[in-house]
């Protein structure tokens, strides 16, 4: 289930983004970015719809993923 970014309080949104950034294995390519730059990049991608915040009812977890990836998973796993 996609959680609309607009419905989240700013503090909650930042906590989700922080957890995503700090998760081991998150790769931003060859260029190094500060934590604040990463937050701003993710916020922009969430606002543009490229990324979505997803709640998994089965695992009771929240994740940030590419909207395209979520759509593909949803199509291959219809409820």
Secondary structure, 3 states (H helix, E strand, C coil): CEECHHHCCHHHHHHHHHHHHHCCCCCCCCCCCCHHHHHHHHHHHHHHCCEEEEEECCCCEEEEEEHHHHHHHHHHCCC
